[in-house]
Every structure is written in C-alpha cells, then in structure tokens.
Amino acid sequence: MELLEKDRIAGGGVMAQIDLPREVYTDSTAFIRTVRQGLPGSVLKQAIDALSADRDLFVRLLETDSGNLHRFYKRKALGRAQSEEVLDTLKLFVEVGEVFADEAIGHQWLHAEVPALAGSRPIELLDTFAGRELVRQVLRKISYGDFS
C-alpha cells in the first residue's frame, strides 16, 4: 500500500505517530483513495495508541466494545465506512492542532464544554459525521476570530 508509506506528518506530536501521509489529511483525492483501499488495522492501532486518552471514541466509531477493539488491529484493511469514519476523525484531530497551533491546547479544547456546541464537549460529538461537522463549524469560527 504505497500511499501509506510516503510523506508522513513532519515533526513530533501525536499525529506524527500514525503512519499516514500528510496528504491524506489535506488532499481530498488522497483521502478518498485511502478510504477505497481501506485503512490497515495496523494504522488503526497506531491511532488508538497515539490517542489513547480517547480510546472510547474509537470504540464508538467502530461500533464495538472495548474488549473487541483489538480484533480490528489484525485486519488487512477496514471496510470503506469504517475507514472513512476513522480517517475523517483523524483529519479533525489534525485540524484542531492547526487551529490551536498547540496539540495540548487543542486536546484540552476537545475535552472542554464549548458554549457554541450547547455546552457539549467536542470529543463527545466526533463519533458521527454530523457531530464532526458541527465541531468543524466551530473550529472555522475560531480560526476566523468569530466568537459569536
């Protein structure tokens, strides 16, 4: 799977621990290609290890329980729907890091009650497409300095 072997995110940080090229997060064509190929279970494991504090999010994304999560790690490739859910969520983590320019601050924000989300914690909304879009809307407002 040559796409997953090149141009990983440069520098340190949590997302650099996941063996995905930066273009998956920034280029729609690369994102779609990766979804179609299926996300390898080994990359899912890397993501869960890197974001271990948010392990429950992956349990909800994959509609499994904590005890069966390890079964996904051995898969050659997740299905399209699961790959898209996981990749879109990882992409959102990258976006949070970019908006806040600091991984720790971004992580704190994800776990804080956000008035623009009716007091919900963004991390609680990431297991659905609509929830991720709501979080993205708030991130866009933050990035443009719109705090209404």
Buried (B, 14 or more C-beta within 10 A) or exposed (E): EEBBEEEBBEEEBBBBBBBBBBBBBBEEEBBBEBBEBBBBBBBBBBBBEBBEEBEEBBBEBBEBEEEEBEEBBEBEBBEBEBBBBBBBBBBBBBBBBEBBEEBEEBBEBBBEEBEBBEEBBBBBBBBEEEBBEBBBEBBEBBEEEEEE
